[in-house]
Amino acid sequence: MIWWVFLLVVVTSLSYLSDVGALTFLQDWRIPFLNASLTSVLILLCLIGLLARMMKMSKKGEKEALMEKVKQLEKELSDLKG
């Protein structure tokens, strides 16, 4: 996940430098059917990727928590039987 954040920082920095005027060649690159700059689309894609990764890891964390709870309940049950 750190790579998504790193990529987002790089693209955001490029976008800022383009807006300030330091990188004029990025201002001319536009996505025709979206009428948006290339850096804006890259930022959007990075954020979508980051959000998808967070949601995937959240579901994985929920499963781990449930497995831990099942183990705990199984131990309590074996203690009650034994």
Secondary structure, DSSP 4 states (H G I P E B T S, - for coil): -HHHHHHHHHHHHHHHHHHHTS-GGGTS-EETTTTEEHHHHHHHHHHHHHHHHHHHHHHHHHHHHHHHHHHHHHHHHHHHH-
